[in-house]
Amino acid sequence: MLQQPATDASVLGFLCPTGTPTGLGQVGCFLAEWEIATLSMTVILLILAGTWFVRTRQGHHGAGAPSGTPFLVFPTASESRAIRARGSEPRQRAPEARPDDGTPPISAPRASRTPEATAPQQVEAGQIRYERPPDGTLQLLPGRLEILANGQGEGGEEIRFVRVPGHEPEITFGRSDGPQYRHIQLRSPTVSRTHARMRFTDGRWTLRNESSTNPTVLNGTPLDSGVETPALSDGDRIEMGEVVFRFRHPNIRDRLPFRSSWYTDQGRRPSNQDAVVVKSLSRGRELLAVCDGMGSHAMGRLASHTAVDALVRELGEGRSLQEAVESANRAVRDQLDTNDDAAGMGTTLVALLRTGPEYQIANVGDSRAYRIDARGIHRVTQDHSFVAEVVREGRMSAEEAGRSPWKSAITRHLGAEPEVELDLFGAYPADEPHVLLLCSDGLHGVLDDDAILAKVREIPDIRDLARELGEEALRRGGDDNVTIAAIEFEEGLELLREATS
């Protein structure tokens, strides 16, 4: 029989009755005797129950993707370049239907993206087979091919051309397999293994017949082997075996997709809380915006995507830039009011709205806008951060600010207050040669102004500029999300190179 221990002074002594215990009394005496083990097990069970409750609540409230379809919020790859190169660490810092101008199409929010959702799409149309990249992951090149006949009937599909980083812009055709996104396989016995090649140079496409046995026919005339045609023209008819294409390339070099670029990468963080938009709006207006979310990983994404969604919606309805930013702030506040997990959620915002011959810039937080021209680099915006304000007051040097543990503490952001205090800059003339950069602190926190200017001077094409800058920040040890949007006005890059040559 279990003997009664001396438990009068213990925490669980009340469980053990006086006298000879029986039944439940024996259990109580056992628990009292092994008091430390009993209390430890109780604490562990409470922790496990609390964890289960929190996960259940998160499952009910979702991961934080905005409701509805966001506009041009570009997806993040399932694994960042920086993570693959250096390993990850925890984060510390708290489109419309595709038009003919090459504007990237709408993509789903990153909060709901999976690796499967970002896989390339295998397209098969009769004898034609090619890979189409996920929407918004690669920038479109001008021009397209309409399929008039696919070898097994009429066509109706179209093939768009994309810019693949690190490779010359060209498309190959043939019966054999070829490089991803840059090859169109024609599975026909009347097509050679390597049949033809299209190259994009100086803003135009050329066509070259690579086959000595099976002709490539342009507008009814067979091309000699190894001869490159003059520039293709809109409406040209191209035949390869039983497959017939119509080449389309209207004069659209002045449109936004060919004067701009965008880039986003999660860096070494476990998720990307940034959002970016580059979009042509109604009434001839153009929008670029970068948002850097804060809060938990899911809530930071929710804040930045919600702000971009509201900004595009309001501007699309004809609102001014200030009105649209105020609406974006209310949209983020609404998420705070309706989402139990949203405490501390917010986002920075920097946006450029072009209307006809001029543009305005709006800023809340520490994302920045830079103007770069023949005179050098000029920061348009002022950071709304603790260290920036201290530096402006003369109480800290720029070097001290860069080392400060408070350098990521911002003093203004969307969602902080019911009424947002924003800075508006401009209007500025859009007919002067220059480049405008919008970026999150993942860029300017790694590259100073001089380093940004030096890199911009190396890049000959605006469509490569954002990616080159972002990857330079990652190469130099950047570990934060990095996001950039860039736009060129009046051949600004060309004149910049001429001024420094």
Disulfide bonds with the S-S distance in Angstrom:
Cys16-Cys29 1.85
